[in-house]
């Protein structure tokens, strides 16, 4: 099982350029499949990156992730 991150570790997290691009596309209302096609990756890769981001920032839902990354200015 993965380790639980402290609040400081979550705040210090810096997403990859791909993760930021995925978040921007989700904000635009694009589906995971549309994002995958635009980035030339599989929809599974998009889902995995979203899941990783949620874990890194310490949230469990997509709306919470979008609120958190907006607050962080990503």
Order of alpha helices (4+ residues) and beta strands (2+ residues): alpha-alpha-alpha-alpha-alpha
